[in-house]
Amino acid sequence: MENSEPFSSSTAPLTWHDFLERMRHPSAAEFVRAIKTFIVSISNTPPDPETDSTSVQQFLANMEASFRAHPLWSTGSEEELDSAGEGLEKYIMTKLFPRVFASHQHDIKQDENLHQKLSLLQQFIKPEHLDIQPTYQNETSWILAQKELQKINIYKAPRDKLVCILSCCKVISNLLLNASVAANENPPGADEFLPVLIYVTIKANPPQLHSNLLYIQRFRRESRLVGEAAYFFTNMLSAEAFVTNIDAKALSMDETEFQKNMESAQALIHGLSTDYTTSQNIGQSMSSENSESTTEKENEKEKEVSSVKKNLSVSDLENKGADMIVKDGNGIEEFRNFPYLYSEAGDLTIGDVEDLLDGYKELVLKYVSLAKGVGVGGVSSEDNIGEFKIVEIHGIRLKQRTGMPSSPVKLQEFWTGDFEDVNTVNGGRYKEVTTS
């Protein structure tokens, strides 16, 4: 199914819910059986990235052709057919995600190497190292692009991950265009765009970037990876390749200076990864230790490490926490009390605006307070809010008793969207679960 606007269906309200509803129709029973049979067949064979990719692409193509001929979609618009294809891809890949994402040791090693290199580079990289013109240098605004890219690990569907890249690139593109207009210069092209994307990628350092890009390449429907999406995705692949092969020459740097910066960054990273309490003890012991008991070089190195540890910035804490969530493997539990995180515009109602505004104000106050007193945690807004609370995520409502120990709720089971009966209230779909 050719589509010149690969993300046009993202604006259709309740696209995902519409797909699930149609799959529950009795006439779609054959589709449901075919989908579940395919998932089982893939899961019961030894993992092979290329074979799995070919199988998924072929199945998606065949199913979309079947959708077009089926009464449920035969009279529908192209947007509805496209939405059905998006829903199918999301459902299948959410189910297969644990099997196909970063499932090979080689990919895992590549992720680790790339993440480590990005961690080192972000400690000393400057826009001028990538020949970014002063006209286009706006690191404060680039943070917006970094935040979009850092969302990539939240999602499982290839399209959703690709949207994170697209959003990041659009922020950069718009900022460059605005800067060129303000400076009365020619519109920026690829020569201006790619260096900024590389810089943003280094600063964002999203975990498992290599595996995310491979995942999109292998499992995003080929007919939809076209146009603007393909252009920006290709640029992201170029950014990854640049960082992977980076050297002093690529950064317009002297080799000695480059190696010195990398070594200093390594010492900095080592300091940040060491326990904060230990760093305080090191600093105290250094102040009372006899200078003759250690060499001057070792003493200076430990002072540098101790200083780094004691001056963690808000950004350092945020990056460290993001890494911990990803490595934890169950980071989704950390977000269960933030009901709008996974919502789309079509999921929201007028009544949600007040909640969102209140949440925004609270977030700003907490963040500013954190920035003023780095390392000082705030009190959770979920404390003592009543006996029950309702959490609604993607139309799924969870009723949880507060003030009591509660067993973990596997929200993933609901987000994957199995074809099962659901309740309906005011036109919205939800399932109630009480945890106690």
Secondary structure, DSSP 8 states (H G I E B T S, - for coil): ---SSTTGGGGSTTHHHHHHHHHTSGGGHHHHHHHHHHHHHHHTS---HHHHHHHHHHHHHHHHHHHHHSHHHHTS-HHHHHHHHHHHHHHHHHHHHHHHSS-SHHHHHHHHHHHHHHHHHTTT--GGGGT--GGG--HHHHHHHHHHHHGGGG--SHHHHHHHHHHHHHHHHHHHHHHHHHTT-----HHHHHHHHHHHHHHH--TTHHHHHHHHHHHS-GGGS-HHHHHHHHHHHHHHHHHHT--TGGGT--HHHHHHHHHHHHHHHHHHHS-HHHHHHHHHHHHHS-GGGS-HHHHHHHHHHHHHHHT--HHHHHHHHHHHHHHHS-GGGGGTT-TTTT--GGG--TTHHHHHHHHHHHHHHHHHHHHHSTT-----TTTT--SEEEEEETTEEEEEE-SS------THHHHTT-S---EEETTEEE-EEEE-
